[in-house]
Amino acid sequence: MFRPCIDLHEGKVKQIVGGSLSDDPSTLRTNFVSERPAKWYAELYKKDELVGGHVIMLGQGNESAAKEALKAFPGGFHVGGGINLNNTQGYLDAGASHVIVTSWVFRNGKLDGERLQALVGLIGKKRLVLDLSCRRRGNDYFVVTDRWQKFTELAISEKTLQTLAQSCDEFLIHAADVEGLCRGVDLELVEKLGQWSPIPTTYAGGAKSLQDLIEVNRVGRGKIDLTIGSALDIFGGTGVKYEEVVAFNRKNI
């Protein structure tokens, strides 16, 4: 199934080449900057009953735009980007169905089990999504944090997913190496996720056509959902029409 997204950078809806995010602003590569506010996209997704999309805050200055989107579609979104123990309840109260957490539960390249369990203890696993966005190193995929710039020691594997599924409701996994490039999805990663993940999982990265959605559904054994960003016409893309993905979802419900 297709999952929608709203990526926020400096308060605006943007599509960014994921691997270009860093502390050096000169490296940033932006595919699209919308003239429309986040609220507009939220209202569109609500109209078309596209539940379970994600609002991602890329850096500071996005909180107001994110909460406007959450308010426009209560219960419709997962929200992530800078989520921690102190601010998570505020986003749930603003209308998020789930919070997405990644960097905060990793320290010094390792998963911090105490932080993860503290978050689960506060909001419950049913409202938590773990972002296990990754990059390839050798034959394996390793979780990356801090705007996908830092490798952790945690490899994506069946054991990893089985273990972490006990502490969350879903996984969100960006293939950071291909994110925003519109050169096709990483079907090898999708296949592994379809084999290994015991809970709902959304893959993002590289989608360029409706065929990618069909292939992810096939290779992922119908268990892996797909987010399409830069290729989508509502984000300035030419590869995928928004009405096509809406129709795909309605056909495959």
Backbone as CSV, one residue per row, in Angstrom:
resi,resn,N_x,N_y,N_z,CA_x,CA_y,CA_z,C_x,C_y,C_z
1,MET,0.835,-1.194,0.000,0.000,0.000,0.000,0.879,1.257,0.000
2,PHE,0.302,2.335,-0.488,0.982,3.629,-0.489,0.746,4.339,0.833
3,ARG,1.811,4.912,1.382,1.707,5.751,2.581,2.168,7.167,2.217
4,PRO,1.393,8.178,2.547,1.775,9.549,2.204,2.792,10.120,3.183
5,CYS,3.387,11.248,2.799,4.358,11.898,3.684,4.248,13.413,3.570
6,ILE,4.711,14.066,4.607,4.929,15.509,4.603,6.296,15.724,5.232
7,ASP,7.279,16.082,4.423,8.629,16.344,4.919,8.802,17.848,5.097
8,LEU,9.175,18.250,6.308,9.276,19.669,6.639,10.723,20.081,6.872
9,HIS,11.118,21.185,6.245,12.456,21.745,6.444,12.313,23.262,6.481
10,GLU,12.756,23.854,7.585,12.632,25.295,7.807,11.179,25.753,7.680
11,GLY,10.261,24.891,8.143,8.845,25.236,8.175,8.098,25.050,6.881
12,LYS,8.783,24.627,5.824,8.151,24.453,4.523,8.148,22.980,4.120
13,VAL,7.158,22.622,3.297,7.097,21.268,2.761,8.128,21.167,1.638
14,LYS,9.060,20.229,1.798,10.131,20.080,0.815,10.362,18.606,0.514
15,GLN,11.040,18.360,-0.598,11.577,17.048,-0.906,13.083,17.212,-1.054
16,ILE,13.822,16.502,-0.212,15.269,16.661,-0.119,15.951,15.336,-0.407
17,VAL,17.105,15.393,-1.066,17.930,14.199,-1.228,18.470,13.852,0.151
18,GLY,17.968,12.755,0.724,18.203,12.449,2.132,19.656,12.428,2.545
19,GLY,20.510,11.863,1.712,21.909,11.744,2.076,22.656,13.057,2.084
20,SER,21.994,14.143,1.636,22.676,15.442,1.584,22.471,16.265,2.849
21,LEU,21.634,15.796,3.773,21.426,16.510,5.032,22.664,16.387,5.917
22,SER,23.185,17.520,6.377,24.352,17.493,7.256,24.442,18.826,7.983
23,ASP,25.497,18.976,8.793,25.704,20.239,9.491,26.141,21.352,8.543
24,ASP,26.609,20.992,7.356,27.053,21.962,6.362,25.915,22.236,5.388
25,PRO,25.269,23.411,5.474,24.115,23.689,4.615,24.442,23.701,3.123
26,SER,25.706,23.856,2.780,26.081,23.912,1.366,25.940,22.557,0.676
27,THR,25.848,21.478,1.463,25.718,20.140,0.866,24.275,19.777,0.558
28,LEU,23.320,20.591,1.048,21.905,20.245,0.924,21.450,20.296,-0.537
29,ARG,20.790,19.208,-0.968,20.233,19.132,-2.317,18.723,19.004,-2.199
30,THR,18.016,20.004,-2.722,16.567,20.067,-2.596,15.909,19.839,-3.948
31,ASN,14.989,18.873,-4.002,14.272,18.587,-5.241,13.043,19.467,-5.426
32,PHE,12.445,19.901,-4.296,11.154,20.584,-4.405,10.876,21.372,-3.135
33,VAL,10.354,22.584,-3.314,9.867,23.398,-2.204,8.431,23.800,-2.541
34,SER,7.484,23.430,-1.703,6.078,23.685,-1.998,5.663,25.091,-1.606
35,GLU,4.782,25.653,-2.401,4.169,26.935,-2.049,2.986,26.723,-1.110
36,ARG,2.579,25.475,-0.981,1.434,25.144,-0.134,1.914,24.747,1.265
37,PRO,1.139,25.061,2.292,1.526,24.697,3.667,1.280,23.226,3.954
38,ALA,1.852,22.744,5.029,1.675,21.345,5.431,0.203,21.016,5.627
39,LYS,-0.553,21.965,6.119,-1.978,21.754,6.372,-2.713,21.351,5.097
40,TRP,-2.335,21.937,3.965,-2.993,21.634,2.685,-2.837,20.153,2.343
41,TYR,-1.625,19.634,2.521,-1.372,18.218,2.235,-2.135,17.323,3.207
42,ALA,-2.185,17.728,4.468,-2.917,16.941,5.464,-4.394,16.850,5.110
43,GLU,-4.971,17.957,4.675,-6.383,17.962,4.301,-6.630,17.099,3.065
44,LEU,-5.668,17.106,2.139,-5.779,16.258,0.945,-5.774,14.785,1.328
45,TYR,-4.830,14.403,2.180,-4.735,13.002,2.603,-5.971,12.585,3.391
46,LYS,-6.490,13.497,4.179,-7.707,13.185,4.937,-8.873,12.937,3.997
47,LYS,-9.005,13.782,2.980,-10.094,13.624,2.011,-10.036,12.262,1.328
48,ASP,-8.825,11.806,1.048,-8.657,10.534,0.342,-8.428,9.353,1.282
49,GLU,-8.604,9.577,2.579,-8.544,8.531,3.606,-7.215,7.781,3.591
50,LEU,-6.138,8.532,3.430,-4.794,7.946,3.441,-4.230,8.045,4.857
51,VAL,-4.519,7.037,5.645,-4.136,7.019,7.061,-2.747,6.383,7.212
52,GLY,-2.001,6.844,8.215,-0.736,6.190,8.536,0.462,6.748,7.803
53,GLY,0.316,7.928,7.234,1.458,8.605,6.638,2.342,9.208,7.700
54,HIS,3.462,9.793,7.281,4.348,10.372,8.285,4.688,11.826,7.989
55,VAL,4.714,12.594,9.065,5.198,13.971,9.048,6.589,13.945,9.662
56,ILE,7.582,14.349,8.879,8.959,14.315,9.357,9.516,15.729,9.437
57,MET,9.997,16.099,10.608,10.600,17.415,10.839,12.114,17.305,10.659
58,LEU,12.603,17.898,9.599,14.023,17.833,9.279,14.716,19.067,9.854
59,GLY,15.149,18.961,11.099,15.811,20.077,11.760,14.843,20.945,12.534
60,GLN,15.327,22.096,12.959,14.541,22.992,13.804,13.597,23.858,12.971
61,GLY,12.620,24.451,13.663,11.722,25.397,13.019,10.534,24.776,12.308
62,ASN,10.238,23.528,12.611,9.151,22.838,11.918,7.984,22.462,12.814
63,GLU,8.105,22.784,14.096,7.109,22.310,15.055,5.710,22.851,14.756
64,SER,5.600,24.132,14.460,4.287,24.733,14.213,3.625,24.138,12.979
65,ALA,4.398,23.996,11.900,3.849,23.423,10.671,3.415,21.983,10.891
66,ALA,4.206,21.235,11.653,3.860,19.844,11.934,2.556,19.763,12.715
67,LYS,2.411,20.588,13.727,1.206,20.521,14.552,-0.031,21.006,13.794
68,GLU,0.148,21.927,12.845,-0.976,22.329,12.001,-1.465,21.162,11.155
69,ALA,-0.521,20.378,10.628,-0.889,19.202,9.838,-1.591,18.168,10.708
70,LEU,-1.063,17.934,11.905,-1.676,16.964,12.821,-3.094,17.378,13.197
71,LYS,-3.282,18.656,13.407,-4.601,19.170,13.779,-5.589,19.015,12.627
72,ALA,-5.096,19.162,11.385,-5.970,19.074,10.214,-6.422,17.651,9.937
73,PHE,-5.654,16.661,10.407,-5.992,15.248,10.174,-5.710,14.464,11.444
74,PRO,-6.528,14.659,12.479,-6.299,13.980,13.763,-6.284,12.462,13.614
75,GLY,-5.251,11.843,14.158,-5.141,10.399,14.087,-4.660,9.871,12.750
76,GLY,-4.357,10.768,11.819,-3.983,10.349,10.476,-2.509,10.168,10.249
77,PHE,-1.676,10.733,11.142,-0.243,10.760,10.895,0.589,10.183,12.030
78,HIS,1.757,9.666,11.648,2.868,9.452,12.562,3.770,10.675,12.420
79,VAL,4.371,11.121,13.509,5.234,12.301,13.428,6.615,11.971,13.979
80,GLY,7.647,12.455,13.292,9.013,12.172,13.715,9.949,13.331,13.416
81,GLY,11.135,13.223,13.987,12.145,14.258,13.821,12.386,14.971,15.140
82,GLY,13.416,14.578,15.855,13.703,15.209,17.140,12.798,14.762,18.272
83,ILE,12.127,13.630,18.110,11.234,13.133,19.160,12.061,12.575,20.315
84,ASN,11.660,12.943,21.533,12.324,12.427,22.727,11.301,12.277,23.845
85,LEU,11.776,11.874,25.002,10.881,11.603,26.134,10.112,12.851,26.566
86,ASN,10.703,14.014,26.395,10.091,15.244,26.888,9.020,15.821,25.967
87,ASN,9.135,15.599,24.649,8.185,16.255,23.749,7.171,15.307,23.119
88,THR,7.339,14.004,23.344,6.499,13.039,22.637,5.014,13.190,22.956
89,GLN,4.673,13.436,24.222,3.265,13.543,24.595,2.609,14.744,23.937
90,GLY,3.371,15.815,23.751,2.827,17.013,23.112,2.368,16.761,21.691
91,TYR,3.116,15.926,20.963,2.724,15.626,19.587,1.535,14.674,19.542
92,LEU,1.456,13.761,20.483,0.279,12.890,20.554,-0.962,13.704,20.904
93,ASP,-0.803,14.638,21.820,-1.924,15.501,22.192,-2.351,16.394,21.029
94,ALA,-1.403,16.708,20.140,-1.706,17.560,18.985,-2.428,16.812,17.880
95,GLY,-2.499,15.476,17.992,-3.267,14.718,17.011,-2.544,13.586,16.325
96,ALA,-1.252,13.391,16.623,-0.523,12.277,16.017,-1.042,10.949,16.555
97,SER,-1.142,9.959,15.682,-1.532,8.625,16.154,-0.339,7.915,16.776
98,HIS,0.858,8.205,16.245,2.110,7.611,16.720,3.215,8.657,16.663
99,VAL,4.254,8.436,17.443,5.492,9.197,17.278,6.547,8.253,16.707
100,ILE,7.433,8.839,15.906,8.525,8.090,15.279,9.820,8.508,15.949
101,VAL,10.580,7.560,16.418,11.823,7.907,17.102,12.978,7.126,16.500
102,THR,14.117,7.795,16.393,15.325,7.122,15.914,16.532,7.555,16.737
103,SER,17.109,8.710,16.399,18.400,9.082,16.995,18.381,9.086,18.516
104,TRP,17.258,9.465,19.112,17.214,9.609,20.572,17.420,8.281,21.289
105,VAL,17.050,7.171,20.664,17.227,5.876,21.336,18.556,5.215,20.978
106,PHE,19.436,5.962,20.339,20.791,5.482,20.079,21.787,6.427,20.735
107,ARG,22.798,5.844,21.376,23.889,6.654,21.945,25.211,5.948,21.688
108,ASN,26.159,6.725,21.203,27.493,6.182,20.912,27.433,4.981,19.971
109,GLY,26.520,5.074,19.008,26.435,4.034,17.986,25.709,2.768,18.409
110,LYS,25.131,2.771,19.601,24.455,1.580,20.096,23.023,1.910,20.514
111,LEU,22.137,0.927,20.392,20.774,1.100,20.861,20.771,1.237,22.375
112,ASP,20.088,2.258,22.866,19.983,2.490,24.302,18.662,1.897,24.785
113,GLY,18.728,0.686,25.307,17.532,-0.020,25.734,16.766,0.695,26.834
114,GLU,17.482,1.380,27.718,16.815,2.086,28.813,15.976,3.239,28.275
115,ARG,16.516,3.972,27.317,15.753,5.069,26.722,14.520,4.543,25.986
116,LEU,14.715,3.460,25.251,13.594,2.882,24.514,12.492,2.443,25.461
117,GLN,12.845,1.765,26.526,11.834,1.286,27.461,11.185,2.426,28.239
118,ALA,11.923,3.505,28.462,11.328,4.677,29.114,10.240,5.278,28.235
119,LEU,10.493,5.312,26.937,9.508,5.838,25.999,8.289,4.922,25.916
120,VAL,8.541,3.619,25.863,7.446,2.648,25.845,6.620,2.765,27.129
121,GLY,7.312,2.956,28.236,6.616,3.090,29.507,5.731,4.321,29.568
122,LEU,6.150,5.380,28.861,5.389,6.630,28.876,4.158,6.571,27.985
123,ILE,4.307,6.075,26.748,3.203,6.158,25.788,2.652,4.797,25.350
124,GLY,3.388,3.711,25.673,2.961,2.383,25.243,3.478,2.048,23.857
125,LYS,3.735,0.800,23.591,4.310,0.378,22.305,3.356,0.627,21.144
126,LYS,2.050,0.678,21.393,1.064,0.837,20.333,1.059,2.231,19.714
127,ARG,1.794,3.153,20.329,1.849,4.509,19.766,3.270,4.880,19.336
128,LEU,4.108,3.869,19.246,5.514,4.111,18.918,5.907,3.449,17.602
129,VAL,6.567,4.218,16.749,7.167,3.708,15.516,8.674,3.881,15.633
130,LEU,9.420,2.836,15.369,10.880,2.923,15.366,11.364,3.159,13.948
131,ASP,12.117,4.232,13.785,12.744,4.555,12.512,14.096,3.844,12.461
132,LEU,14.194,2.871,11.590,15.432,2.107,11.425,16.045,2.396,10.055
133,SER,15.997,3.659,9.654,16.564,4.043,8.367,18.026,3.634,8.300
134,CYS,18.452,3.218,7.121,19.739,2.532,7.053,20.520,2.859,5.782
135,ARG,21.787,2.508,5.826,22.680,2.574,4.671,23.369,1.220,4.539
136,ARG,23.770,0.939,3.330,24.451,-0.328,3.087,25.938,-0.202,3.388
137,ARG,26.461,-1.222,4.039,27.900,-1.343,4.275,28.264,-2.805,4.064
138,GLY,29.001,-3.070,2.972,29.276,-4.471,2.619,28.001,-5.156,2.190
139,ASN,27.728,-6.299,2.774,26.531,-7.055,2.433,25.346,-6.773,3.348
140,ASP,25.545,-5.894,4.326,24.506,-5.641,5.317,24.041,-4.191,5.285
141,TYR,22.897,-3.981,5.919,22.346,-2.639,6.078,22.421,-2.268,7.555
142,PHE,23.002,-1.106,7.840,23.150,-0.657,9.219,22.306,0.588,9.463
143,VAL,21.666,0.640,10.630,20.884,1.803,11.013,21.799,3.021,11.097
144,VAL,21.315,4.143,10.553,22.065,5.397,10.601,21.230,6.441,11.337
145,THR,21.905,7.302,12.079,21.225,8.320,12.873,21.766,9.704,12.526
146,ASP,21.222,10.725,13.217,21.685,12.104,13.072,21.707,12.523,11.612
147,ARG,20.467,12.609,11.063,20.264,12.976,9.646,20.946,11.997,8.706
148,TRP,20.983,10.744,9.130,21.492,9.641,8.318,22.988,9.777,8.025
149,GLN,23.706,10.488,8.890,25.129,10.703,8.669,26.007,9.773,9.500
150,LYS,25.459,9.227,10.599,26.270,8.417,11.506,25.824,6.953,11.492
151,PHE,26.749,6.070,11.182,26.467,4.642,11.247,26.396,4.192,12.709
152,THR,25.420,3.341,13.003,25.393,2.688,14.308,25.957,1.277,14.131
153,GLU,26.022,0.544,15.222,26.482,-0.839,15.179,25.337,-1.821,14.917
154,LEU,24.119,-1.291,14.769,22.942,-2.153,14.651,22.642,-2.465,13.184
155,ALA,22.756,-3.729,12.826,22.455,-4.175,11.469,20.990,-4.595,11.377
156,ILE,20.385,-4.329,10.216,19.037,-4.818,9.959,19.114,-6.322,9.726
157,SER,18.437,-7.069,10.563,18.453,-8.531,10.453,17.133,-9.058,10.987
158,GLU,16.903,-10.332,10.773,15.680,-10.929,11.303,15.645,-10.831,12.826
159,LYS,16.767,-11.102,13.467,16.829,-11.028,14.933,16.563,-9.615,15.420
160,THR,17.166,-8.618,14.757,16.958,-7.221,15.150,15.489,-6.855,15.073
161,LEU,14.844,-7.176,13.964,13.449,-6.800,13.781,12.522,-7.561,14.719
162,GLN,12.808,-8.822,14.933,11.994,-9.613,15.860,12.083,-9.058,17.281
163,THR,13.288,-8.670,17.677,13.492,-8.148,19.030,12.830,-6.788,19.215
164,LEU,13.074,-5.873,18.265,12.556,-4.512,18.414,11.047,-4.445,18.229
165,ALA,10.487,-5.404,17.509,9.029,-5.428,17.324,8.286,-5.585,18.641
166,GLN,8.967,-6.064,19.659,8.338,-6.211,20.970,8.146,-4.867,21.668
167,SER,8.790,-3.817,21.120,8.750,-2.508,21.777,8.089,-1.425,20.943
168,CYS,7.518,-1.785,19.779,6.901,-0.752,18.944,5.764,-1.342,18.124
169,ASP,5.009,-0.472,17.485,3.843,-0.877,16.705,4.179,-1.057,15.231
170,GLU,5.134,-0.239,14.729,5.531,-0.294,13.323,7.002,0.082,13.183
171,PHE,7.547,-0.220,11.992,8.869,0.268,11.605,8.722,1.216,10.420
172,LEU,9.562,2.247,10.406,9.736,3.110,9.243,11.195,2.994,8.837
173,ILE,11.435,2.624,7.577,12.806,2.384,7.144,13.074,3.094,5.821
174,HIS,13.838,4.171,5.896,14.311,4.843,4.691,15.602,4.165,4.227
175,ALA,15.695,3.908,2.935,16.960,3.488,2.350,17.717,4.772,2.020
176,ALA,18.548,5.216,2.959,19.148,6.549,2.870,20.037,6.721,1.645
177,ASP,20.602,5.634,1.148,21.487,5.742,-0.011,20.748,6.141,-1.278
178,VAL,19.463,5.837,-1.366,18.707,6.139,-2.583,17.594,7.157,-2.337
179,GLU,17.418,7.608,-1.106,16.352,8.536,-0.747,16.448,9.817,-1.570
180,GLY,15.348,10.166,-2.245,15.257,11.415,-2.992,15.874,11.394,-4.374
181,LEU,16.432,10.259,-4.791,17.133,10.209,-6.077,16.228,9.808,-7.244
182,CYS,15.074,9.222,-6.953,14.124,8.808,-7.999,14.774,7.888,-9.028
183,ARG,15.602,6.974,-8.554,16.270,6.031,-9.454,15.806,4.587,-9.218
184,GLY,14.731,4.442,-8.484,14.214,3.110,-8.187,14.464,2.717,-6.746
185,VAL,13.604,1.838,-6.247,13.708,1.413,-4.854,14.764,0.326,-4.703
186,ASP,15.199,0.119,-3.478,16.157,-0.942,-3.168,15.362,-2.216,-2.898
187,LEU,15.116,-2.984,-3.950,14.263,-4.165,-3.813,14.908,-5.255,-2.970
188,GLU,16.234,-5.271,-2.905,16.895,-6.257,-2.055,16.542,-6.005,-0.594
189,LEU,16.570,-4.732,-0.194,16.189,-4.386,1.172,14.707,-4.680,1.405
190,VAL,13.874,-4.319,0.443,12.433,-4.584,0.575,12.166,-6.069,0.768
191,GLU,12.866,-6.894,0.001,12.672,-8.339,0.111,13.047,-8.840,1.500
192,LYS,14.159,-8.341,2.025,14.580,-8.740,3.373,13.534,-8.318,4.410
193,LEU,13.034,-7.110,4.271,12.029,-6.628,5.218,10.763,-7.479,5.150
194,GLY,10.378,-7.853,3.933,9.196,-8.703,3.772,9.370,-10.065,4.419
195,GLN,10.598,-10.561,4.416,10.889,-11.860,5.022,10.986,-11.767,6.541
196,TRP,11.553,-10.671,7.022,11.948,-10.608,8.429,11.001,-9.865,9.363
197,SER,10.306,-8.851,8.879,9.559,-7.995,9.805,8.250,-8.633,10.239
198,PRO,8.015,-8.729,11.546,6.775,-9.320,12.041,5.658,-8.304,12.261
199,ILE,5.937,-7.011,12.016,4.942,-5.964,12.239,4.869,-5.071,11.005
200,PRO,3.824,-4.229,10.889,3.720,-3.334,9.736,4.994,-2.509,9.546
201,THR,5.427,-2.410,8.297,6.680,-1.723,7.988,6.495,-0.874,6.735
202,THR,6.959,0.368,6.817,6.932,1.258,5.663,8.350,1.496,5.177
203,TYR,8.545,1.274,3.887,9.833,1.533,3.234,9.729,2.857,2.476
204,ALA,10.811,3.623,2.502,10.884,4.857,1.728,12.255,4.951,1.079
205,GLY,12.284,5.501,-0.140,13.571,5.726,-0.786,13.640,5.279,-2.227
206,GLY,13.744,6.258,-3.135,14.058,5.968,-4.523,12.895,5.728,-5.454
207,ALA,11.660,5.669,-4.942,10.525,5.355,-5.805,10.414,6.356,-6.947
208,LYS,10.227,5.845,-8.169,10.183,6.720,-9.339,8.950,6.510,-10.208
209,SER,8.196,5.436,-9.974,7.049,5.143,-10.824,6.027,4.317,-10.068
210,LEU,4.834,4.212,-10.661,3.802,3.365,-10.059,4.257,1.910,-10.041
211,GLN,5.087,1.531,-10.989,5.600,0.165,-11.030,6.385,-0.168,-9.772
212,ASP,7.070,0.827,-9.201,7.794,0.595,-7.950,6.836,0.191,-6.838
213,LEU,5.667,0.818,-6.802,4.672,0.464,-5.787,4.194,-0.970,-5.992
214,ILE,3.991,-1.335,-7.242,3.565,-2.699,-7.563,4.649,-3.701,-7.172
215,GLU,5.915,-3.356,-7.471,7.024,-4.261,-7.175,7.258,-4.407,-5.672
216,VAL,7.154,-3.310,-4.937,7.318,-3.383,-3.483,6.233,-4.263,-2.886
217,ASN,5.025,-4.133,-3.381,3.931,-4.967,-2.900,4.202,-6.449,-3.186
218,ARG,4.786,-6.723,-4.360,5.067,-8.106,-4.748,6.254,-8.679,-3.983
219,VAL,7.380,-7.974,-4.056,8.610,-8.475,-3.439,8.486,-8.513,-1.917
220,GLY,7.760,-7.544,-1.363,7.574,-7.493,0.086,6.456,-8.395,0.586
221,ARG,5.929,-9.226,-0.292,4.890,-10.209,0.066,3.614,-9.561,0.602
222,GLY,3.346,-8.328,0.131,2.158,-7.626,0.572,2.247,-7.091,1.984
223,LYS,3.438,-7.195,2.586,3.622,-6.787,3.985,4.303,-5.428,4.123
224,ILE,4.902,-4.921,3.038,5.681,-3.688,3.113,4.965,-2.567,2.367
225,ASP,4.699,-1.480,3.060,4.104,-0.299,2.445,5.205,0.599,1.889
226,LEU,4.812,1.497,0.977,5.786,2.350,0.299,5.400,3.811,0.402
227,THR,6.370,4.633,0.734,6.216,6.078,0.654,6.860,6.563,-0.632
228,ILE,6.149,7.433,-1.349,6.683,8.047,-2.568,6.744,9.547,-2.340
229,GLY,7.922,10.132,-2.550,8.099,11.555,-2.323,8.366,12.335,-3.588
230,SER,9.635,12.475,-3.946,10.042,13.375,-5.025,9.438,13.048,-6.382
231,ALA,9.090,11.789,-6.628,8.528,11.407,-7.925,7.052,11.764,-8.062
232,LEU,6.400,12.103,-6.956,4.967,12.340,-6.948,4.641,13.737,-7.490
233,ASP,3.587,13.831,-8.296,3.282,15.110,-8.946,2.925,16.218,-7.959
234,ILE,2.368,15.877,-6.804,2.043,16.920,-5.826,3.291,17.479,-5.150
235,PHE,4.434,16.848,-5.408,5.725,17.353,-4.929,6.619,17.740,-6.105
236,GLY,5.979,18.077,-7.225,6.738,18.540,-8.377,7.306,17.448,-9.249
237,GLY,7.024,16.187,-8.929,7.570,15.073,-9.698,6.778,14.790,-10.958
238,THR,7.350,13.975,-11.827,6.696,13.603,-13.082,6.502,12.095,-13.212
239,GLY,7.011,11.337,-12.264,6.977,9.883,-12.388,5.691,9.228,-11.939
240,VAL,5.008,9.827,-10.952,3.817,9.204,-10.365,2.740,10.265,-10.150
241,LYS,1.528,9.948,-10.569,0.410,10.842,-10.319,-0.244,10.474,-8.985
242,TYR,-0.568,11.501,-8.221,-1.178,11.280,-6.915,-2.443,10.438,-7.022
243,GLU,-3.280,10.725,-8.050,-4.525,9.961,-8.165,-4.279,8.492,-8.449
244,GLU,-3.110,8.167,-9.033,-2.783,6.764,-9.295,-2.552,5.990,-8.000
245,VAL,-1.854,6.610,-7.059,-1.581,5.897,-5.809,-2.829,5.809,-4.943
246,VAL,-3.676,6.822,-5.022,-4.952,6.748,-4.309,-5.788,5.601,-4.866
247,ALA,-5.810,5.493,-6.191,-6.560,4.421,-6.829,-5.981,3.058,-6.507
248,PHE,-4.652,2.967,-6.448,-3.999,1.701,-6.094,-4.447,1.244,-4.718
249,ASN,-4.435,2.150,-3.752,-4.860,1.794,-2.391,-6.312,1.333,-2.355
250,ARG,-7.158,2.049,-3.050,-8.581,1.688,-3.025,-8.822,0.331,-3.660
251,LYS,-8.038,0.021,-4.672,-8.170,-1.263,-5.365,-7.668,-2.418,-4.505
252,ASN,-6.660,-2.125,-3.649,-6.012,-3.193,-2.902,-6.407,-3.262,-1.435
253,ILE,-7.435,-2.542,-1.062,-7.896,-2.609,0.338,-8.396,-4.016,0.654
